[in-house]
């Protein structure tokens, strides 16, 4: 995505948010369709989708299969709020909250990492460590992120320091690798003293741990991302319909 299109989607998101806050679209009402937004803003469908994703992140709207985008509330949620209906939704969300990288290093897989990545002990990986911030609270990390990438995609080392999108999108841009499947595990954990200090949280306090493994068309795991959210900083919603 170019700098201009990135700026455009944020302008559109702000315009729609303003209309919601001002009462033009009350809670429970349905927003105009993507096509209607494209026409009114003179923007591409991709840009409009990014704008709507931004509003979902704020908890202002939700998307319902076969219905469209529904207004949930007129003020942004106090917690970071995410909801996804597709792989594209998930991999694009980092454009609004890219990782601020603190460390990039080459690592050699032990049995645990090799098993996680469907590789072999001794295999090389790139480890990326950093934090994700909510733009509403730039002074406090939203979560800690640890990512392992197959060293086959080694150019990610340099790209990691200037991320403006998710790592998986960066790999797609550089190498053309496509995500065919994402395996996600969500669990509870307690923050270690070291991680609690880095996240400005209490040691041993509850946290949400999300592990996502990204697989290619061939079923190969080329990235694993671990995110740890202190209690109260993140809401993850899943909607199931018949």
C-alpha positions in Angstrom: 0.0 0.0 0.0 1.4 3.4 -0.9 1.7 6.3 1.5 -1.1 8.1 -0.3 -3.5 5.2 0.0 -2.6 4.7 3.6 -3.4 8.4 4.3 -6.6 8.1 2.3 -8.0 5.1 4.2 -7.4 7.0 7.5 -9.1 10.1 6.2 -12.1 8.0 5.1 -12.2 6.2 8.5 -12.1 9.5 10.3 -14.9 10.9 8.1 -17.1 7.8 8.8 -16.3 7.9 12.5 -17.3 11.6 12.6 -20.6 10.7 11.0 -21.2 8.0 13.6 -20.3 10.3 16.5 -22.5 13.1 15.2 -25.5 10.7 15.1 -25.8 10.2 11.3 -25.5 6.5 11.9 -26.9 5.5 15.3 -26.1 2.2 17.1 -27.8 -0.7 15.4 -28.0 1.0 12.0 -26.4 -0.3 8.9 -23.6 1.7 7.1 -23.7 2.3 3.4 -22.2 -0.5 1.3 -18.5 -0.6 0.3 -19.6 0.3 -3.3 -21.5 3.3 -2.0 -18.5 4.5 0.1 -16.2 4.0 -3.0 -18.5 6.3 -5.0 -18.9 8.9 -2.3 -15.2 9.1 -1.4 -13.8 8.4 -4.9 -11.7 5.6 -3.4 -10.9 2.0 -4.3 -12.7 -0.9 -2.7 -9.4 -1.9 -1.0 -9.0 1.6 0.6 -12.6 1.6 1.8 -12.1 -1.9 3.3 -9.0 -0.6 5.2 -11.1 2.3 6.5 -13.8 -0.1 7.8 -11.2 -2.3 9.3 -9.9 0.7 11.3 -13.4 1.3 12.6 -13.8 -2.3 13.6 -10.5 -2.0 15.5 -12.0 0.8 17.5 -15.1 -1.2 18.3 -17.3 1.3 16.5 -18.7 -1.2 13.9 -19.0 -4.9 13.3 -19.4 -6.8 10.0 -22.1 -9.4 9.6 -22.1 -11.9 6.8 -24.8 -11.1 4.3 -25.8 -7.9 6.1 -22.8 -5.5 6.0 -21.3 -3.1 8.5 -23.4 -2.4 11.6 -22.8 0.5 14.0 -22.1 -0.9 17.5 -21.4 2.3 19.5 -20.8 6.0 19.0 -17.5 6.3 20.9 -14.4 4.2 20.5 -14.0 1.3 22.9 -11.6 1.9 25.8 -9.9 -1.4 25.0 -8.3 -2.4 21.7 -11.1 -4.3 19.9 -10.6 -6.6 16.9 -12.9 -8.8 14.9 -12.1 -10.7 11.8 -14.2 -12.5 9.2 -11.4 -13.6 6.9 -7.7 -14.2 6.5 -7.4 -10.8 4.7 -9.0 -9.0 7.6 -6.5 -10.6 10.1 -3.3 -10.0 8.1 -4.3 -6.4 7.3 -5.0 -5.2 10.9 -1.4 -4.3 11.6 -1.5 -1.4 9.2 -3.2 0.5 12.0 -0.9 -0.8 14.7 2.4 -2.0 13.2 5.0 -3.6 15.5 7.7 -1.3 16.9 10.6 -3.7 16.7 13.2 -3.8 19.4 15.4 -6.7 18.3 16.0 -8.8 15.2 18.3 -11.8 15.5 19.1 -15.1 13.8 18.3 -18.2 15.9 18.9 -21.9 15.6 15.9 -24.1 16.3 15.8 -26.4 19.3 13.3 -29.2 19.4 10.5 -27.0 20.7 10.9 -24.3 18.0 11.4 -26.9 15.3 8.2 -28.7 16.2 6.3 -25.4 16.3 7.5 -24.4 12.8 7.3 -28.0 11.4 11.0 -27.9 10.8 14.1 -29.7 12.1 16.4 -29.0 15.1 19.3 -26.9 13.8 17.2 -25.1 11.2 17.7 -21.3 11.0 15.0 -18.8 11.8 14.8 -15.0 12.1 13.4 -13.9 15.5 11.7 -10.5 15.7 10.9 -9.0 19.1 8.8 -5.8 19.6 5.6 -4.2 20.9 2.3 -3.1 19.4 0.8 0.2 20.4 -2.8 1.5 20.1 -2.7 4.9 18.6 -5.0 6.1 21.3 -2.4 5.2 24.0 1.0 5.7 22.3 2.6 5.9 25.7 1.7 2.4 26.8 2.3 -0.9 24.9 -0.8 -2.8 23.9 1.0 -6.1 23.7 4.4 -7.8 23.3 5.0 -9.6 20.1 7.6 -12.3 19.3 7.7 -13.6 15.7 9.8 -16.4 14.2 10.2 -16.4 10.4 11.8 -19.2 8.3 15.3 -17.9 7.4 14.5 -18.7 3.8 12.8 -15.3 3.9 15.9 -13.5 5.3 15.2 -10.1 3.7 12.7 -9.6 6.5 15.6 -8.8 8.8 16.0 -5.3 7.2 12.3 -4.8 6.5 11.4 -5.4 10.1 12.9 -2.1 11.3 10.5 0.0 9.2 7.2 -2.0 9.2 4.0 -0.2 8.1 2.0 -3.4 7.8 2.0 -6.9 9.2 5.1 -9.1 8.8 3.1 -11.6 6.8 2.1 -8.9 4.3 5.7 -7.8 4.2 6.7 -11.4 3.2 4.0 -11.4 0.6 5.3 -8.1 -0.8 8.9 -9.2 -0.9 8.6 -12.9 -1.8 5.1 -13.4 -3.1 4.4 -16.0 -0.4 0.7 -16.4 0.1 -1.2 -17.3 3.3 -3.5 -20.2 2.7 -4.3 -21.1 6.3 -3.9 -19.6 9.8 -3.9 -21.7 12.9 -4.6 -19.7 16.0 -4.4 -20.8 19.6 -5.7 -18.5 22.4 -4.9 -19.1 26.1 -4.5 -17.4 29.4 -1.1 -16.8 31.1 0.6 -14.8 33.9 3.1 -12.1 33.1 6.6 -12.7 34.0 8.4 -9.9 36.0 10.5 -9.0 33.0 7.6 -8.8 30.5 5.3 -7.1 33.0 7.9 -4.3 33.4 8.2 -3.9 29.7 4.4 -3.8 29.3 3.9 -1.4 32.2 1.8 -4.0 34.0 1.9 -5.9 37.3 4.1 -9.0 37.6 2.1 -12.3 37.7 -1.1 -10.5 36.6 -3.4 -12.2 34.1 -2.7 -11.9 30.4 -4.1 -13.2 27.1 -1.7 -15.2 24.9 -2.4 -15.6 21.2 -0.2 -17.7 18.9 -0.8 -17.6 15.2 0.9 -19.9 12.7 0.9 -18.9 9.1 0.9 -21.7 6.5 1.5 -21.6 2.7 -0.5 -23.3 0.0 1.9 -26.3 0.4 1.0 -26.5 4.1 4.4 -25.2 5.2 4.6 -23.0 8.3 6.7 -20.0 7.4 5.8 -17.7 10.3 4.7 -18.0 13.9 3.7 -14.9 15.9 3.1 -14.9 19.6 1.3 -11.9 21.2 0.9 -11.3 24.9 -1.8 -8.8 26.1 -2.1 -7.6 29.7 -5.5 -7.9 31.1 -7.9 -5.2 30.0 -6.0 -4.1 26.9 -7.6 -6.3 24.3 -11.0 -7.7 23.2 -11.2 -10.4 20.6 -14.6 -11.1 19.2 -15.8 -14.0 17.1 -19.2 -14.2 15.5 -20.8 -17.4 14.4 -23.8 -17.6 12.2 -25.8 -20.4 10.6 
